[in-house]
Amino acid sequence: MFDLHPAFSINPVPSRAGDKVKIKYHGLLVNSGADQIWLHTGFGADNWQDRHDYHMNRASDGWEQTVEITREGQFNFCFKDSASNWDNNNMLNWSYQIRR
């Protein structure tokens, strides 16, 4: 498991195209009592491509979801709750490079 930020962790890292990765979220929205969380993802540096929203599953230490990494390049993500509150790294989102 790799903790990129105190709010979440990803496993496995490094990740490659075709891998299934588990993202666990235990950040600001969890601490605010969110009743549902979505993982918002996309690829690319400026305009996100292949965007998806994944409903996350409640876990003992927050929320989690497993997603398949469909391509290489910059993988971007952030989180939102059912009241449309976002945890998006102060509008910078989070990202990391996916290898071949």
HUJOMO-V114782 format. One record per backbone hydrogen bond with DSSP energy under -0.5 kcal/mol. NH is the residue of the N-H (numbers start at 1). CO is the residue of the C=O. E is the energy in kcal/mol with one decimal. If there is no record, write none. Layout:
NH;CO;E
NH;CO;E
This chain:
2;10;-2.7
4;2;-1.0
5;8;-1.0
8;5;-1.5
9;24;-2.0
10;2;-2.5
11;22;-1.6
17;99;-2.1
18;69;-3.9
19;16;-2.5
21;19;-0.6
21;67;-3.0
22;11;-2.9
23;21;-0.6
23;65;-3.0
24;9;-2.5
24;22;-0.5
25;63;-3.5
26;7;-3.6
30;27;-0.7
31;27;-2.3
32;28;-1.2
33;30;-1.8
34;29;-2.3
38;80;-3.0
39;54;-2.9
40;38;-0.6
40;78;-2.7
41;39;-0.5
41;52;-3.0
42;76;-1.8
43;49;-2.6
44;74;-2.2
48;46;-0.7
49;43;-3.1
52;41;-1.8
54;39;-2.7
56;37;-2.9
57;64;-3.3
59;62;-3.2
62;59;-1.5
63;25;-2.7
64;57;-2.5
65;23;-1.8
67;21;-2.6
69;19;-3.3
70;68;-0.7
73;98;-2.1
75;73;-0.6
75;96;-2.8
76;42;-3.5
76;74;-0.5
77;94;-2.3
78;40;-1.8
79;87;-2.0
80;38;-2.0
81;85;-2.0
82;36;-0.8
84;81;-1.7
87;79;-2.9
88;86;-0.6
92;88;-0.8
92;89;-1.2
93;88;-3.4
94;77;-2.3
96;75;-1.7
98;73;-3.0
99;15;-2.0
